């Protein structure tokens, strides 16, 4: 079995999720919304899920990315999704978006 150049441990994945959460929090704050206002835009009963995503405790589900982007007034939905993929699944991100390194 081939080995990849990735050796991410649980704490490294947590750090990446936290970075994604900080990014989402920044977008929310730039939109001038509280977590409660964001929850209303997303038709959520509670704001706690937003808090969990922003702190990196939870990931934003793939099927919700576009909905969140619209709620955050993000115009570049694909860029937002790409950035989340880079944080949530860096191996898949590299497989999809990194250019092959040229042979020396």
C-alpha positions in Angstrom: 0.0 0.0 0.0 1.4 3.4 -1.0 1.9 6.0 1.7 0.8 9.6 1.2 2.8 12.6 2.4 0.0 13.2 5.0 0.4 12.1 8.6 -2.2 14.3 10.2 -3.1 13.4 13.7 -6.4 14.1 15.5 -5.1 17.3 17.0 -3.9 18.6 13.5 -7.4 17.9 12.1 -8.9 19.8 15.1 -6.6 22.7 14.4 -7.7 22.7 10.7 -11.4 22.6 11.8 -10.7 25.5 14.2 -9.2 27.5 11.3 -12.3 26.9 9.2 -14.5 27.9 12.1 -12.6 31.2 12.5 -13.0 31.9 8.8 -16.8 31.3 9.1 -16.9 33.5 12.2 -15.1 36.3 10.4 -17.6 36.1 7.5 -20.5 36.2 10.0 -19.1 39.2 11.8 -18.4 41.0 8.5 -22.0 40.5 7.6 -22.9 42.1 11.0 -24.7 39.1 12.4 -24.8 37.5 15.8 -24.9 33.7 16.0 -28.6 34.0 16.8 -29.3 36.1 13.7 -27.3 33.6 11.6 -29.4 30.7 13.0 -32.6 32.5 12.0 -31.2 33.0 8.4 -30.5 29.3 8.3 -33.8 28.3 9.8 -32.1 26.7 12.8 -33.9 26.4 16.1 -30.8 27.0 18.1 -27.6 28.9 17.5 -25.4 26.3 19.3 -24.6 24.5 16.0 -23.2 27.7 14.7 -21.1 28.1 17.8 -19.9 24.5 17.4 -18.9 25.1 13.8 -17.1 28.3 14.6 -15.1 26.8 17.4 -14.1 23.7 15.3 -16.1 21.3 17.4 -18.2 20.4 14.4 -17.8 20.5 10.7 -20.1 22.3 8.4 -22.0 19.5 6.5 -21.3 19.4 2.8 -24.9 19.7 1.9 -25.2 22.9 3.9 -22.2 24.8 2.4 -24.1 26.6 -0.3 -26.9 27.5 2.2 -24.4 28.9 4.7 -22.6 30.8 1.9 -25.8 32.5 0.9 -26.7 33.3 4.5 -23.3 34.9 4.9 -23.7 36.9 1.7 -20.6 35.2 0.1 -20.6 35.7 -3.6 -17.9 33.1 -4.4 -19.7 30.0 -3.2 -17.2 27.7 -5.0 -14.3 29.5 -3.4 -15.9 29.2 0.0 -16.5 25.4 -0.5 -12.9 25.0 -1.7 -11.6 26.7 1.4 -13.6 24.5 3.6 -12.4 21.4 1.8 -8.8 22.6 2.3 -9.5 22.7 6.0 -11.8 19.7 6.5 -10.1 17.3 4.1 -6.6 18.5 3.0 -5.8 15.2 1.2 -8.9 15.5 -1.0 -8.2 19.2 -1.6 -4.7 18.4 -2.8 -6.0 15.6 -5.1 -8.5 17.9 -6.6 -6.8 21.3 -6.8 -3.0 21.0 -6.4 -1.0 21.0 -9.7 1.2 18.0 -10.2 4.7 18.8 -9.3 7.0 18.9 -12.3 9.6 16.1 -12.5 13.1 17.3 -11.9 
